[in-house]
Amino acid sequence: MGAEAAKSLVFPIAQSARSGSASSLEEQVISLFDQFRAPLLRYLCGFQIPVDDAEEILQEVFLSLFQHLRQSRPDANLQGWIFRVAHNLALKSRLRGKRHADRFSYAPAVTAIAADQSPGPEEAAAARQRQERLLTVVHALPEQDRFCLSLRAEGLRYREIAEVLGMSLGAVANSIEKSMARLMRSEGNSNV
């Protein structure tokens, strides 16, 4: 789903409530959609939600964003706001019973979202083994730690992560530090 799909998501609302700044608002939402689509999909798939459901949640997030901005609500930290809404919608989706049974089935879809660097066969095999080892460690982390690590990997600052997850800043720092230590130990054990 690209800019055209985002436009089809936004234009019906804009046409029903056309204002002088609707066009620039549409452009802003489309720009944010293009910027955050891949990171949000990766984050949502981390909830063990099928990619189709994650795409639906993504649409709901940007529909909510359009309505949020149309009502002239604060736009100081839209990245944090977008991830917070996605986080809450993913939790609701999971509670409704849409949780996917196979913990690792989302990994190929998430990997397809990332850019292909086309390494050689040996590099690809080593990278695949490393990725599998690190994913095993990540999946063994407590859920809250996985969320913190995932949001940090998407570029959110500790303060934004704390807002998204409703945690204290110290708890976020502690969670990420513990998670990184586990990942580093995993890397250290594999290189021996």
N, C-alpha and C positions, 0 to 999 in steps of 0.2 A: 504494500500500500504506500503510495507516494503522495506527492503534492496534490495530484488530481483527486485522490480518494479523500484527502483532508479537505479539499475544497467542497466535495460533495457532502461532507459531514457538516461543514460550516455554512455554506450558502443558503440552505433552506431556512435556517434560523435568521440569518442576516436579511433575507428577503422579507420575512414576516415582520421584522422590527427594524426596517431600514432607517439608519440615522446618518448624519453627515460623516461620521468617522467609521462607519461599518467597514468600508473598503480597507482602510489602514488596519483596522482591528483584525479583519480576515487575513491580511498579509502577515500580521504579527503572529497570529495563531498558526498559520501555515509554516512560517519560518521556525517557530518553536517545535512544531510537529517534526519537521525535517531534521532539526538538531537533536531532538530527544527520542525519536522513534526507536532506534537500535538500542541505546542504553536502557530505555524503559522495558523493551521486550526482553532483554537479557535479565533485568531485575525481576520482571514478572514471572519468567520461566523458572527463576530460582525458588518460587513458591510451589514448585511442582505442579504447575497449571499447564494444561495442554496449550500449544501455541495458538490454536484457534480461539480459545477462551482468552488468552493474553491479548490477542488482537482486538477482541471485543472490549476488554477492559481499557485498552489503549484508546479506542474510540470514545469511550465514556469519559476518560480523563480529559481529552481535548475538547469534547463537548462542554464539560464542566468548566474548563478553562475559558472557553469562549463566553459562556454565560457569566463567569466571574469577572472577566474584563469588561464585558458589555455593561455590567452594573456598576462600573467604576470603583471596584474594590481594589485594595492595595496590590501593587505589582512589584514590590521591592525585591522579593526573593522568589521569582517564579519557578526556578529550578527546584528549590525545596518544596514549594507548593505542589508542583506537578508530581514529584516523587511521593509526597505525603498522600495525595489523593489516590495515586496508583497503589500504594501500599495498603490503604484502607479498603479499596475495591477488591484487591487480591485476597485480603483476609476474608471479606464477605463472600467472595466466590468460593473460596476453599470451605468455608463454613456451610455453604449451600450444598456441599457434597460433590463439587466439581473437581475434587483432588484426583490427580492422575495416579494410578496404582504403581507404575514403574518409576522408581526414583531417578533413574538415569536416562529415561527415554527422551527427555527434553534436550539433552546435550547436543545431539546432531543439529537440531533446529537452531539452537542458540549459536553454535559454531558457524552455521551457514550465514548468520547475520554479520559476523565479523569479516573483515577484509581477508582475502586469500593471498598469502605471500608466496605460495608454491615452493616450499623447500624441497631439497633432494630427498630420495627415498630413505637414506640413513637418518637424515635430520628429522624427517617426518616421523619415522618409527620412534626415535628417541623422544621427540616432542610429545608424541601420543602417549608413550609410557609415563612420561613426567606429568602430563595433564591428567591421566587416569589416577596416578598416585596422589596428586594434589586434590583432585575432585573427591577422592575417597576421604582424605583428611577433612576437607571442607564439609562434606556430608556428615561426618562424625561430630562436627561442632554443634553445640546447642543452637536452636533456631535463631535466637536473638543475636548470637555471635555471627551467624551466617548473614543475617540481614545487615548488620553493621559493616561487615567486610564487603559485602556486595555493593552497598551504597558508597563506601569509600572507593571501591574499584571503579565506580561510575563517576568519580570526581567530586562527590559532595564533601564539604568540609565537616569537621567533627560537630560543629554547632548545628549545621543543617541536618546531619544524621540524628542528632539528639532531638531536634524538632520533629522530624519525620517519624521516629520511633517512640517519641514520648519518654525519653530517657534523660538522665543527667549527663552533662558533658563529661564528667569523670567516669561514669559507667561506660560511655562510648569509647573513651580512650583506653580504659582497662580491657574492654572486650576486644578491641582491635589489637592491642598489644599481646593479649593471650593468644588470639587467633594467628597472628603473624609468627609468634614463637613456635606454635605447633607446626606451622608450615615450614619454618626454617629447620626445625628438628627433622621433619620428614625429608627435606632436601639434604640435610647433613647425613642422615642414615643411608641415603641412596648413593652418595658419592664415596662411601667408605669401601 
